């Protein structure tokens, strides 16, 4: 179908779909924009990636195969991803592709191009990280608790020595110095923090906001000198368990704070609980988890010094989804390399 774009989004994103449809129709009058609805029972299929029921997705597959270009979310795509033949380019709206890698990998590389939603979440995640660092240092949780009890807590704060630390006195290790990690580094450096960045292979450090780069083999050394440890790594076989096996013991000297805005595969929930209960780390701020949603009976909900947020540190705005898509559409029309094209062998 010439000059047409298909939209396929999870039913929870119905408002997002409507807004994107309206914006694209306005910006691209030469294109016809179609909304594809999920067939009956697909919601049940979406909840179980291991049980793809072909008969329940056949209608969906036939409908999207009429198009060359698809804008979608991985949740909607995975039941049919490894059976797509005709689509030429798919733009995803998530930064990660770990929902698709179980069905699209080096053994079943797709014929279509897939671009992830990269380069747009940096400020979102940076503000989340910096906010939690400031909240930790200024003891806002404690102050909120005192307010609820009508207690003037000035003396309790002043008697600490020092009452709080300035960000310029702190060091932070960022696991993953890609586009998101670099943006977090930029914001932290503006406050004068010492910034360390972990990369997959040793390279020359050309980023003025990162004081030192290191590889996973030196992780323990940098944990020992970091007040904060932030994970931004994607979910791949090489990142799974990188913070497991008690490596967080190396945070005990600095009583580091662990913030996870990447993926939950870098350590298990049990690893976090062990680190908190053994006082290897001071606290943890967790936006992503080993399995999501976090089960209601998880100990993490009520564990002291753990903050749980429901994977909301980097939600995509409609406007930036459209912005990213239009940037890539221009490149696609000109036959140029697309931004954030996924390499399925690497997994990102």
DOVOKOL-573665 format. One record per residue (C-alpha): x, y, z; residue in three letters. Coordinates in steps of 0.001 Angstrom, whole numbers, plus 500000, padded with zeros to 6 digits. Example, Ala and Ser with C-alpha at 12.3 -4.5 7.8 and 13.67 -1.06 7.14 Angstrom:
BEGIN
512300495500507800ALA513670498940507140SER
***
This chain:
BEGIN
500000500000500000UNK501730503165498779UNK502193506228501028UNK500502504674504038UNK501452504141507679UNK499889501616510043UNK499556502186513792UNK499335499175516093UNK499320499788519832UNK498445497869522953UNK494822498516524070UNK496152500370527132UNK497583502999524767UNK494298503896523096UNK494673507619523855UNK498244507596522583UNK497069505969519350UNK494428508640518775UNK496863511499519390UNK499548510013517137UNK496993509417514390UNK495873513029514582UNK499417514436514576UNK500714512272511731UNK497654513016509609UNK498361516707510134UNK502116516568509498UNK501963514071506628UNK498974514938504425UNK500507512911501581UNK500262509730503728UNK497192507782504788UNK497412506793508461UNK495536503665509569UNK494795502409513071UNK494843498640513361UNK492667497213516123UNK493591494151518121UNK491418491133517298UNK489372489440519965UNK491397487355522446UNK494742488985521526UNK494975490517524990UNK495216486992526390UNK497954486123523905UNK499894489281524748UNK500168488144528344UNK501990484929527417UNK504907485228525030UNK505681481532525409UNK502267480514524054UNK501745482263520752UNK498391481069519485UNK498603481370515718UNK494876481216514995UNK494229484219517245UNK496801486433515525UNK496272485460511891UNK493783488267511287UNK496161490801512758UNK499070489507510697UNK497095489630507457UNK496017493199508150UNK499439494689508898UNK501065492840505999UNK499268495250503673UNK501608498041504787UNK505267498911504282UNK505618501011507449UNK504395500196510945UNK504571502297514131UNK504010500071517131UNK504972498927520615UNK506807495641521304UNK503923494315523422UNK501681494317520373UNK504311493023517978UNK505780489967519638UNK502955487472518925UNK503490487928515179UNK507017489350514860UNK508687486188513626UNK506021485651510920UNK506120489082509286UNK507159488937505607UNK505985492063503777UNK506595495035506094UNK509770496910505231UNK510283499093508311UNK508925499053511858UNK509448501949514284UNK509084500938517922UNK508068503320520692UNK510165501709523458UNK513892502234523975UNK514408498543524736UNK513732495539522521UNK513993492786525131UNK510301491919524689UNK511107490947521100UNK514508489283521420UNK513002485947522571UNK511410485595519114UNK513769487718517001UNK517412486831517395UNK520421485574515486UNK518563482352514645UNK515526484114513144UNK516696487505511892UNK513690489360510426UNK513460490673506880UNK512190494073508055UNK514181496957509534UNK513368497675513174UNK514287500973514824UNK513981501402518558UNK512912504612520283UNK516358505944521128UNK517824509339521836UNK514659510739523426UNK514605509395527001UNK517817510968528285UNK516325513960530041UNK513392511937531390UNK515682509426533093UNK518205512086534121UNK515559514048535994UNK514365510854537699UNK517906509989538810UNK518849513495539963UNK515531513897541807UNK516126510721543794UNK519724511691544558UNK518573515056545928UNK515700513453547833UNK518141511009549415UNK520711513629550378UNK518104516097551700UNK516264513312553566UNK512898514255552114UNK511267510916553023UNK512157511500556670UNK510905515085556545UNK507593514009554992UNK507160511495557789UNK507842514178560392UNK505366516536558747UNK502672513857558924UNK503327513689562711UNK503390517514563054UNK507004517345564275UNK509435520248563720UNK512478518118562824UNK515156520798562484UNK517172519540565459UNK517131515954564167UNK518554517119560846UNK521176519497562310UNK522521516921564755UNK523711514823561828UNK527264515692560861UNK527111516910558165UNK523322517400558008UNK523444516605554281UNK525977516278551479UNK526220518577548491UNK526058516861545116UNK529487518286544297UNK530865516063547062UNK529470512887545544UNK530608510307543008UNK528377508279540707UNK528969505211538570UNK526721504846535531UNK526448501309534196UNK526063501875530477UNK527558505027528953UNK525303505075525894UNK522984507925524946UNK520951507693528172UNK524017507204530358UNK525746510184528758UNK522716512371529393UNK522618511356533061UNK526350512093533236UNK525778515567531782UNK523168516449534399UNK525208515020537268UNK528346516842536127UNK526427520135536134UNK526053519655539882UNK529778518975540186UNK529575515222540774UNK532469512901539936UNK531181510624537176UNK532389507152536178UNK530953505323533174UNK531003501595532381UNK531342500561528730UNK531499497149527089UNK535063497601525796UNK537889499932526723UNK538050503067524604UNK539345506589524743UNK537193508854526881UNK536017511746524738UNK533078512800526923UNK533744515860529052UNK530996514872531505UNK532532511484532368UNK535717511524534434UNK536699507907533798UNK535508505051531604UNK535932501426532665UNK534898497944531560UNK532971495285533542UNK536234493660534646UNK536876496751536826UNK533335497045538178UNK534235496094541756UNK536903498825541890UNK534438501529540871UNK531677500294543171UNK534075500818546056UNK534436504525545282UNK530881505409544259UNK528218507073546392UNK525598506273543751UNK525358503423541251UNK522905503852538373UNK522001501098535926UNK520937502089532397UNK521955498858530636UNK519676497114528131UNK518588493529528696UNK521008491267526825UNK522777487974527654UNK525945489921528526UNK524201492217531023UNK522177489553532819UNK523410489090536386UNK526155491701536153UNK525311492889539691UNK524585489452541147UNK526866487062543058UNK527243489485545967UNK529240492031543945UNK527278494744545762UNK529417493915548799UNK531905496326547254UNK529468499186547971UNK529687498720551739UNK532498501227552354UNK530686504140550687UNK527211502885551591UNK526211503447547988UNK522673504039546784UNK521578501828543876UNK519212503303541258UNK517858501077538491UNK516307502707535419UNK517675500199532868UNK516363496649533081UNK515764494290535985UNK517918491479534615UNK521187492907535994UNK520341491375539376UNK517508489502541021UNK515064490841543571UNK516770488543546065UNK520112490214545305UNK518654493632546178UNK517084492304549373UNK520364490665550385UNK522311493875549782UNK519859495971551814UNK519544493531554708UNK523315493079554944UNK523835496858554738UNK526085496585551700UNK524152499487550196UNK522404502360551930UNK519225502177549860UNK517765501285546477UNK515517503144544055UNK513943500634541680UNK511898501493538601UNK512457498164536821UNK512387494627538124UNK513288491027537411UNK509621490360536592UNK506979493017536001UNK504560493957537397UNK506198493458540785UNK504133490903542689UNK502068492317545544UNK503685489928548027UNK507241490965547125UNK509340491942550117UNK510640494928548150UNK507374496832548638UNK507841497131552396UNK511601496777552817UNK513064499825554586UNK515257502016552375UNK513738500706549137UNK511741502986546831UNK509549501227544254UNK508169502992541178UNK506157501180538459UNK508470501533535421UNK507615505199534876UNK511036506891534835UNK510941507335531063UNK507418507291529662UNK507285508462526030UNK505260511558525270UNK503126511506522143UNK504989514510520748UNK508422512918520992UNK507174509621519560UNK506011511534516508UNK509224513563516441UNK511403510441516420UNK509224508780513780UNK509320511808511473UNK513107512020511754UNK513435508398510702UNK510739508665508027UNK512749511404506318UNK515836509173506351UNK513763506211505112UNK512377508208502191UNK515896509379501284UNK517315505856501462UNK519712506797504271UNK520653504729507365UNK517963504932510035UNK518522506154513589UNK518742503447516272UNK518482500516513912UNK518442497321515980UNK521113494657515556UNK519302491463516585UNK522556489575517129UNK523669492126519730UNK520165492467521093UNK519917496262520914UNK
***
